[in-house]
Amino acid sequence: MSRKAHGLRAWVLQRISAVYLAAYFLLTSTYLVARSPGSYEAWRGWLADPWVNLATGLFILSLLVHAWVGIRDVVMDYVPHMGLRVSLFAVIGLTLAGCGIWSLRILFSV
């Protein structure tokens, strides 16, 4: 696969994830303004709904993909040394993966 194809794939992933993040934010904000859960149990019940849980899980994954593509582009543009670039990619990738696992673990324990 050519370098241009990788750039196009990253661009498309960034745009798709941005659209999902915006849609989730708007729909969730609208729901919470209209029907704000008033107690911990109500919040937990709302998040335990399978559709809300799935949508929130996809939100977390979209956020991680969006962050990875953005940070990857910055590192590729501003870190010329290949060894340092690879090391940064490893640290950033592991950090994002850890945050994603932690977030999904919390979400699916509801």
GROMACS elastic network, one bead per residue, 0.5 to 0.9 nm:
[ bonds ]
;  ai    aj funct       b0    kb
    1     4     6  0.82767   500
    1     5     6  0.63550   500
    1     6     6  0.72655   500
    2     5     6  0.52685   500
    2     6     6  0.66660   500
    2     7     6  0.89098   500
    3     6     6  0.52167   500
    3     7     6  0.63944   500
    3     8     6  0.87461   500
    4     7     6  0.50510   500
    4     8     6  0.61456   500
    4     9     6  0.85868   500
    5     8     6  0.50195   500
    5     9     6  0.60734   500
    5    10     6  0.85705   500
    6     9     6  0.50976   500
    6    10     6  0.61925   500
    6    11     6  0.85685   500
    7    10     6  0.51500   500
    7    11     6  0.61161   500
    7    12     6  0.86428   500
    8    12     6  0.61249   500
    8    13     6  0.85496   500
    9    12     6  0.51547   500
    9    13     6  0.61207   500
    9    14     6  0.85484   500
   10    13     6  0.50832   500
   10    14     6  0.60741   500
   10    15     6  0.86308   500
   10    69     6  0.62048   500
   10    70     6  0.89702   500
   11    14     6  0.51452   500
   11    15     6  0.62848   500
   11    16     6  0.87000   500
   11    69     6  0.79919   500
   12    15     6  0.51384   500
   12    16     6  0.60853   500
   12    17     6  0.84552   500
   13    16     6  0.51868   500
   13    17     6  0.59648   500
   13    18     6  0.83864   500
   13    62     6  0.88634   500
   13    65     6  0.74075   500
   13    66     6  0.73133   500
   13    69     6  0.78750   500
   14    17     6  0.52672   500
   14    18     6  0.60454   500
   14    19     6  0.86972   500
   14    62     6  0.87284   500
   14    65     6  0.72805   500
   14    66     6  0.52525   500
   14    67     6  0.85221   500
   14    69     6  0.64915   500
   14    70     6  0.77359   500
   15    18     6  0.50195   500
   15    19     6  0.62298   500
   15    20     6  0.86978   500
   15    66     6  0.82870   500
   16    19     6  0.52165   500
   16    20     6  0.63326   500
   16    21     6  0.86394   500
   16    62     6  0.83946   500
   16    66     6  0.88174   500
   17    20     6  0.51234   500
   17    21     6  0.60326   500
   17    22     6  0.85594   500
   17    59     6  0.84173   500
   17    61     6  0.87124   500
   17    63     6  0.69608   500
   17    65     6  0.70579   500
   17    66     6  0.58859   500
   18    21     6  0.50571   500
   18    22     6  0.61112   500
   18    23     6  0.85333   500
   18    62     6  0.77257   500
   18    63     6  0.81496   500
   18    66     6  0.69742   500
   19    22     6  0.52154   500
   19    23     6  0.61039   500
   19    24     6  0.85470   500
   20    23     6  0.50803   500
   20    24     6  0.59705   500
   20    25     6  0.83887   500
   20    58     6  0.85090   500
   20    59     6  0.71716   500
   20    62     6  0.71909   500
   21    24     6  0.52450   500
   21    25     6  0.60562   500
   21    26     6  0.86135   500
   21    59     6  0.61632   500
   21    60     6  0.89086   500
   21    62     6  0.68371   500
   21    63     6  0.70165   500
   22    25     6  0.50982   500
   22    26     6  0.61223   500
   22    27     6  0.85832   500
   23    26     6  0.51879   500
   23    27     6  0.60686   500
   23    28     6  0.83621   500
   24    27     6  0.52685   500
   24    28     6  0.58323   500
   24    29     6  0.82169   500
   24    55     6  0.75585   500
   24    56     6  0.80413   500
   24    59     6  0.69894   500
   25    28     6  0.52685   500
   25    29     6  0.58299   500
   25    30     6  0.83796   500
   25    59     6  0.89582   500
   26    29     6  0.51820   500
   26    30     6  0.60278   500
   26    31     6  0.85724   500
   27    30     6  0.51517   500
   27    31     6  0.61746   500
   27    32     6  0.86037   500
   28    31     6  0.51074   500
   28    32     6  0.60558   500
   28    33     6  0.85442   500
   29    32     6  0.51156   500
   29    33     6  0.60845   500
   29    34     6  0.85235   500
   30    33     6  0.52651   500
   30    34     6  0.61651   500
   30    35     6  0.84835   500
   31    34     6  0.51389   500
   31    35     6  0.57563   500
   31    36     6  0.72080   500
   32    35     6  0.52189   500
   32    37     6  0.73390   500
   33    36     6  0.58109   500
   35    38     6  0.87858   500
   36    42     6  0.88674   500
   36    43     6  0.85328   500
   37    40     6  0.77666   500
   37    41     6  0.83874   500
   37    42     6  0.51409   500
   37    43     6  0.54390   500
   37    44     6  0.89909   500
   37    46     6  0.77147   500
   38    41     6  0.84084   500
   38    42     6  0.63789   500
   38    43     6  0.74824   500
   39    42     6  0.51425   500
   39    43     6  0.63301   500
   39    44     6  0.86110   500
   40    43     6  0.50928   500
   40    44     6  0.60736   500
   40    45     6  0.84714   500
   41    44     6  0.50087   500
   41    45     6  0.59790   500
   41    46     6  0.84864   500
   42    46     6  0.60578   500
   42    47     6  0.86037   500
   43    46     6  0.50687   500
   43    47     6  0.61877   500
   43    48     6  0.84588   500
   44    47     6  0.51733   500
   44    48     6  0.59530   500
   44    49     6  0.87878   500
   44   110     6  0.64444   500
   45    49     6  0.65349   500
   45   110     6  0.82822   500
   46    49     6  0.55587   500
   46    52     6  0.71374   500
   46    53     6  0.85140   500
   47    50     6  0.77983   500
   47    51     6  0.86651   500
   47    52     6  0.57534   500
   47    53     6  0.55721   500
   47    56     6  0.83123   500
   47   107     6  0.79205   500
   47   110     6  0.69101   500
   48    51     6  0.84758   500
   48    52     6  0.71340   500
   48    53     6  0.60415   500
   48   107     6  0.85898   500
   48   108     6  0.82258   500
   48   109     6  0.88793   500
   48   110     6  0.57179   500
   49    52     6  0.53576   500
   49    53     6  0.59625   500
   49    54     6  0.85235   500
   50    53     6  0.50079   500
   50    54     6  0.59847   500
   50    55     6  0.84841   500
   51    54     6  0.50905   500
   51    55     6  0.60271   500
   51    56     6  0.84500   500
   52    55     6  0.50569   500
   52    56     6  0.59729   500
   52    57     6  0.84350   500
   53    56     6  0.51536   500
   53    57     6  0.60913   500
   53    58     6  0.86281   500
   53   107     6  0.70724   500
   53   108     6  0.74027   500
   53   110     6  0.86810   500
   54    57     6  0.50326   500
   54    58     6  0.61917   500
   54    59     6  0.85067   500
   55    58     6  0.51031   500
   55    59     6  0.61010   500
   55    60     6  0.87444   500
   56    60     6  0.62618   500
   56    61     6  0.86723   500
   56   107     6  0.79238   500
   57    60     6  0.51463   500
   57    61     6  0.63285   500
   57    62     6  0.85704   500
   57   103     6  0.84741   500
   57   104     6  0.64823   500
   57   107     6  0.72624   500
   57   108     6  0.84312   500
   58    61     6  0.50294   500
   58    62     6  0.59261   500
   58    63     6  0.83930   500
   59    62     6  0.50547   500
   59    63     6  0.60232   500
   59    64     6  0.86059   500
   60    63     6  0.50817   500
   60    64     6  0.62690   500
   60    65     6  0.87210   500
   60   100     6  0.68744   500
   60   103     6  0.73796   500
   60   104     6  0.75737   500
   61    64     6  0.51194   500
   61    65     6  0.62197   500
   61    66     6  0.85283   500
   61   100     6  0.70614   500
   61   104     6  0.88448   500
   62    65     6  0.51009   500
   62    66     6  0.59656   500
   62    67     6  0.84533   500
   63    66     6  0.50643   500
   63    67     6  0.60432   500
   63    68     6  0.85097   500
   64    67     6  0.50979   500
   64    68     6  0.60277   500
   64    69     6  0.86469   500
   64    96     6  0.64466   500
   64    97     6  0.80339   500
   64    99     6  0.85155   500
   64   100     6  0.69765   500
   65    68     6  0.50891   500
   65    69     6  0.62190   500
   65    70     6  0.85979   500
   66    69     6  0.54285   500
   66    70     6  0.62739   500
   66    71     6  0.86530   500
   67    70     6  0.52014   500
   67    71     6  0.60011   500
   67    72     6  0.82789   500
   67    96     6  0.82903   500
   68    71     6  0.52793   500
   68    72     6  0.57875   500
   68    73     6  0.84788   500
   68    92     6  0.79184   500
   68    93     6  0.74127   500
   68    96     6  0.76053   500
   69    72     6  0.50665   500
   69    73     6  0.61794   500
   69    74     6  0.87423   500
   70    73     6  0.53049   500
   70    74     6  0.64471   500
   70    75     6  0.87934   500
   71    74     6  0.50988   500
   71    75     6  0.61364   500
   71    76     6  0.85072   500
   71    89     6  0.88715   500
   71    92     6  0.82341   500
   72    75     6  0.51761   500
   72    76     6  0.60286   500
   72    77     6  0.85259   500
   72    89     6  0.72656   500
   72    92     6  0.88020   500
   73    76     6  0.51010   500
   73    77     6  0.60846   500
   73    78     6  0.86007   500
   74    77     6  0.51511   500
   74    78     6  0.60411   500
   74    79     6  0.80754   500
   75    78     6  0.53430   500
   75    79     6  0.53657   500
   75    80     6  0.84691   500
   75    85     6  0.66483   500
   75    88     6  0.77659   500
   75    89     6  0.79702   500
   76    79     6  0.59022   500
   76    80     6  0.73193   500
   76    85     6  0.71985   500
   77    80     6  0.74546   500
   79    82     6  0.76705   500
   79    84     6  0.72420   500
   79    85     6  0.59117   500
   80    84     6  0.81201   500
   80    85     6  0.72235   500
   81    84     6  0.55268   500
   81    85     6  0.61189   500
   81    86     6  0.87733   500
   82    86     6  0.61258   500
   82    87     6  0.85504   500
   83    86     6  0.52630   500
   83    87     6  0.62086   500
   83    88     6  0.86251   500
   84    87     6  0.50361   500
   84    88     6  0.60740   500
   84    89     6  0.85272   500
   85    88     6  0.51353   500
   85    89     6  0.61493   500
   85    90     6  0.86687   500
   86    89     6  0.50075   500
   86    90     6  0.62266   500
   86    91     6  0.87325   500
   87    90     6  0.51164   500
   87    91     6  0.62847   500
   87    92     6  0.85702   500
   88    91     6  0.51302   500
   88    92     6  0.59321   500
   88    93     6  0.82443   500
   89    92     6  0.51760   500
   89    93     6  0.57703   500
   89    94     6  0.83636   500
   90    93     6  0.51318   500
   90    94     6  0.60161   500
   90    95     6  0.84304   500
   91    94     6  0.52639   500
   91    95     6  0.60480   500
   91    96     6  0.86048   500
   92    95     6  0.50561   500
   92    96     6  0.60935   500
   92    97     6  0.84561   500
   93    96     6  0.52209   500
   93    97     6  0.60115   500
   93    98     6  0.84659   500
   94    97     6  0.50201   500
   94    98     6  0.59738   500
   94    99     6  0.85068   500
   95    98     6  0.51081   500
   95    99     6  0.61539   500
   95   100     6  0.85450   500
   96    99     6  0.50474   500
   96   100     6  0.60408   500
   96   101     6  0.85835   500
   97   100     6  0.50155   500
   97   101     6  0.61059   500
   97   102     6  0.84766   500
   98   101     6  0.51842   500
   98   102     6  0.60475   500
   98   103     6  0.84755   500
   99   102     6  0.51258   500
   99   103     6  0.59990   500
   99   104     6  0.85215   500
  100   103     6  0.50994   500
  100   104     6  0.60291   500
  100   105     6  0.83568   500
  101   104     6  0.52430   500
  101   105     6  0.59417   500
  101   106     6  0.85646   500
  102   105     6  0.51220   500
  102   106     6  0.62798   500
  102   107     6  0.86387   500
  103   106     6  0.51978   500
  103   107     6  0.61149   500
  103   108     6  0.86265   500
  104   108     6  0.59250   500
  104   109     6  0.83353   500
  105   108     6  0.53723   500
  105   109     6  0.61085   500
  106   109     6  0.52782   500
  106   110     6  0.69182   500
  107   110     6  0.57380   500
